Amino acid sequence: MKLFSYTLNDALGLGMTERRFTGVRSFVTARSTFFIYIAVLAFLTMVRLFSSKTIPISGDEAYYYRWSNFLSPGYYDHPPMIAWMIAMFSYIGGATVSMVRMGSIVAALIYAIVIYMLVKDMTGSDRTAFITGLFLLTIPYFAIDSTMATPNAPLILFWSLYMYLAYKALKTGSRVLWILSGVALGLSLQSKLMALFLPFSFVLFLLISKEHRRQLLKPDFYLSLLAALVVVSPFLIWNYFHNWENLGFQLVERHQFPPKLNISHFTNFLSLQIIAVTPFFMMLYPLSLLYCLTKGIREKKDYLLFCFCTSLPIILFFTFVSMFERVEMYWPIAGYISGSICVAVFLDECASSASRLIRIFSKVSLTATFLVLLLCAGALYFFALNPKNLIEASARTCPRGEESFRGNSLVEMYAYEDLATELNSLQSEMGGKEKIFIMTDNYSLSSALSYYSRQYIHIYSPFNLQGKEYQKWEDYQSLKGMSALYVDRFPLEERDNMLRLFSQNFESIQVLKPLVMKKNGRIIQTFYPVLLNGFKGSISFDNSNNYKAPLEKAAP
C-alpha cells in the first residue's frame, strides 16, 4: 500500500518534487507507474466496451456503416479509413453496434500506449508520461471519440503513430523508421484530410530546430513523404476519376466565399473548445505552449519544439477560420495530442521548481484539472451506461411542460430502433417492399433507419450539402410507379420545400398519423409519416408555388 501511494503521488506530482530516483526504488516506481497506467487504461477500455453496447447507433455512425456496405477508395464526405475499419470488425464479429464501434475502441487503446511511450522517450519521465496519458483518457472529446465510430478515431491513432515514428527516426536516423512514419502519415490522410497539417508542422519544427534543420537537405524526410503519397494514392486516384469531389467539398463547397468577419462564430468556437477539453486544461494550454517554445529554444530541447509545432498550427488555423465561418468542435482536436504533452511537461517542471509558490501552483492546477476531467469523463460514462440518466438530464433543459426533445440528437438516437420497427410494420400493412419504399430527407436519419430496419432507406432531398454519397447509391428509375412512405421530424405543413417536391414528383400525398416515440415513459421524439402514391421516377424541383398533387390529411 505504501508503494502504491508513493507511486501515484509521484506520477501525479502531488506529493514529491524529486525529479530523479536512483537504484531499486527508482526502477520499482517507474514500473509501478506504468502498471497503474495500464490498469487504468484496461478499466476504461472495459467501460468503453460495455457502453458501446448500451448507446444506440447515431446517424453519422450509421452513415459510415452504410459506407462499409459500399466499400470504395474514397467518399464524398471523407477519406475511406473509417468505412474499411467498420467493415473489418463487422466481418469479424457481425454488424452489431459494438462491432461497428470496435475499431474506435481498439484505436484509442493503441494510441494511449503509443503516446505514453513517446513521452517516456522524450522526457525520460514516467510521471510526465503518466500525466499525459491521463489527459488523453479523460479529456471529454477524446473520451467521446474512443467509443464512437467516427473518422477522428483512426485520425488520432495514425497521427499519434506518425509523431512517435517521426521522432524516433529523428533520434536514430533509421531510414526504415522514416519510411514507416510516411506510412503512418499516409494512413492519417486516408482517415481525414486534417492530417495535411502534419507534414507542414514537421517542416516548421525542422526549420526552428538548429540540430535537425539539416534533415531538410537529406533524402530521408522526402522518402517518408513519398511513402505517404504511395499509401494515399488510391484516394487521390479516386478523387481524380470523381472530379475531385472530396477535395472540392472539403476545401471549397463547405466554406463561405468571400469570407465575412463574424465574431459570433469565433465565440462559439472558443466556447466549444473549452467544453471539449475543459476550462482548466484550456487555461493551462497557452501557458504550456509558451513555456515549451521558450525553453525549447533557450535550452535546445527539441522535443519541446516538436510538441509545440505539432500542436499549435492546426488549432491556430481553425481559430482564425472561426472568425469568418462556423467551425466544428472536433476539427482541431488532433492538436490537443501534443498539447497534452506540453501541459504535462509544464506542470511536471513546475512541480520541481525551486520556488515554493510555483510548486503550489503546479499541484493546485494539476489537482483542479484532473478533478474536472474525471468529473466530465465520469458524467459521460454515467450517461452512456444508463440511458435513463441522459433522458432525464435532457428533460430538465427543456421548457416547463415540454415533452419533446426535437433537435436533441443525443436523445433522438434512442428512438431509431423503435421507429424502424414501426415503419417496417406500416410498410408490411401497405403491401410490403415490392410496393412501398421508405425514405427520409436526410442522410443521418436514413442511415440509422437502414441499420435497424435491415433494408435500404432512401434519401429524397436536393437541399442537403452532406450525405451526397447517397446520390451514387440511388436508382430512382427502378422505383417508378411505386408508393413511398416518407418520414420526417417535422409536419409536412412546416416543410414547404418538401411539399413542393412531392407535388411535382408523386401523383398524390396522404398525411398519416404521427408516430410518437417514448423511452422511460417520456416522449423523446415525434415523427411524421406521409404516404406518397405514384412515384414518377426522378427528382425534379421547381421553386414556383405549383402544387399539383392533392393533399389528404390523416384522420384524427
Secondary structure, 3 states (H helix, E strand, C coil): CHHHHHHHHHHHCCCCCCCCCCHHHHHHHHHHHHHHHHHHHHHHHHHHHHHHHHCCCCHHHHHHHHHHHCCCCCCCCCCCHHHHHHHHHHHHHCCCHHHHHHHHHHHHHHHHHHHHHHHHHHHCCHHHHHHHHHHHHHCHHHHHHCCCCCCHHHHHHHHHHHHHHHHHHHHHCCHHHHHHHHHHHHHHHHHCHHHHHHHHHHHHHHHHCCCCHHHHHCHHHHHHHHHHHHHHHHHHHHHHHCCCHHHHHHHHHCCCCCCCCCHHHHHHHHHHHHHHHCHHHHHHHHHHHHHHHHHHHHCCCHHHHHHHHCCHHHHHHHHHHCCCCCCCCCCCCCHHHHHHHHHHHHHHHHHCCCCHHHHHHHHHHHHHHHHHHHHHHHHHHHHHHCHHHHHHHHHHHCCCCCCCCCCCHHHHHHHHHHHHHHHHHHHHHCCCCCCEEEEECCHHHHHHHHHHHCCCCEECCCCCCCCCCHHHHCCHHHHCCCEEEEEECCCHHHCHHHHHHHHHHCCEEEECCCEEEEECCEEEEEEEEEEEECCCCCCCCCCCCCCCCCEECCCC
